[in-house]
């Protein structure tokens, strides 16, 4: 009866049907294809009940992907373990040129049994909703940029150049409204493009307001004002970083966070030869982009501007101290690397990597604050 003790179930998920394979425990345990089931909750519960009647312990896994984490939460709610595997870290045979749902499910079951899968962090439903809101704002912002480009292209074709420096401010919009165009058709096109740009901007504003309203009952709300003490990080970027990364305290040290964000150099070394290349770009790209954008603020000398003073004052004292320490170090390092001939883009990546370490330190301080307060 030993073969009825434990099994490992690999699930290859899709939109309508999930392929399921079962690997029995032990080195020589059989791996068999169970078949496909509907993605509905009822079908999944029926599958789990059937397997639970035959085996004492069930362990499930599937790849992280567009189907989300609903299946994992359902399996966990039924009292069984389920990991969501990182697709980029799943071992693959170089000579394997055949890919089917059945083979993928069987491969997942084998790798789960061997302990070769790396699980991703699974957010709760509330955190995932906040992440969707942050991503919606990112999408809306990209759409706003796309809406502005045709306006600039139209003016360039007509030989019209804005005499100011900063575009899309109040002066620039006033200049656009008072333009005298030769043909009515050109004025019509310009007005239509400006209407589309204005609507896209209003959409960004609505989503940002929704993010502010949602902060009140978010589990990571206390870390947001602490991160805003950092130079280059406002409310939106702080929410984006936290929504994408999740619980920062799950990383034992800053190096783990840097590796998770793909900000560490790649390496192909053999023998005595050590070859390091560009950053790995593994992990979450949205959080990495937010950090790189914030890193550009450190190219200027260390100081706290007038607009930043309120955010710094609202942050806890430990966060303010870490933020100022980071600003002094990173501003100095940005200029030093630039003087040494490094490209500004490479320097920004290096600063973003160190910035991640300071963000990790702030999260540690904020999480430890309630415990420290209660012990006094």
C-alpha positions, 0 to 999 in steps of 0.5 A: 500500500506504499504506493497509495501514500503520496502523489504529485500532480502536475497541471498544464493550465489553459483557458478552457481545459487543464491537462493533469498528470500524476507522479507517484512517490518514490524514485521508481514511482509511475507517472501517468496521464490522468487526462483533461478536465474543465477549468470550472471550480466544480470539475477541479473539486471533483478531481481533488475528491477523487484523488483524495479518496485514493491517496493520503497526501496530494501535492499540486503544481502548475506554471505561473501564467495568464490563468492567474492564482485562482486555481492555487487558492482553490486547492489550498482552500481544500486543504492541499498544497499547491505551488505555482512554478516560475516558468523561467526556472523550470528545467528543460532538456535541450534536445526536447523539441516536442511540446504538448499539454500531456508532456508538459503536465507529466514533466511538471509532475516529475519535476515537482516530485524531484523538488526541482521547481521554484515557486513564485510568491502568490499574493492574496486576492486583495493584493492581486486586485491592487496589482491589477489597479497599478498595472491599469495605471501603467497601461493608461500612462503608456496609452497617454504617451502614444496619444501625444506622439501623433500631435508632435509628429503633426506639428513637425510635418507642418514645421511648427516648433514649440519655443518652450522647454517643457511640453504638455504643461499649461503653457504648451497647451495654451500654445497649441490652442492658439495655433493658426493653421492654414487649412481647416482640415489640419485644425480638425485633425489637431483638435481630434488628437488633442481630444484623444490626448485629454481623454487619456490624461483624464483616464490616468487621473481617475486610476491614480485617484482610485489607487489613493482611495484603495490605499486605506485598507491595503496590507502594505499601506504603511510601507508606501509613505516610508518609500516616498521618503526616497528620492525619485519615488512618489506615491504611484511608483511606491505602490507599483514597486510594492504591488509587483514585488509584494512582501519585501520581508520574504527576502532574507537579504538585499542580494536576493531582492536584487536577483529577483528584480534581474538587476544582477550581472549575468555570468558565463564562467568556466575554469579560470575565466570569469565572464560577466555580462549585462543584467539578467533582467529576470523577475518582475520587469515593471518593478525593475523599470520603476526602480530604474526610472527612480535612479535617474533622480540621483544624477543631481547633488543630494538635497531635499526639494521643496515639493519633496519635503512634505513626503519626507516629513510624513515618513517614519524617522527610520525611513527618513534616515535611510532615505537620506543615507541613500541619497548621499551615497547614490548621488555621489556614486552616480557622479563618480561612475559617470566621471569614470566613463561609464554610460549613463544608462549603465550607471542608472542600472547600477544605482537602481540595484543599490536603490533596491537594497535601501528599499529592502532596508526601509521595509524591514524597519517598517515591519519591525516598528509595531513589534518594537513599539509593543515591547516598550 
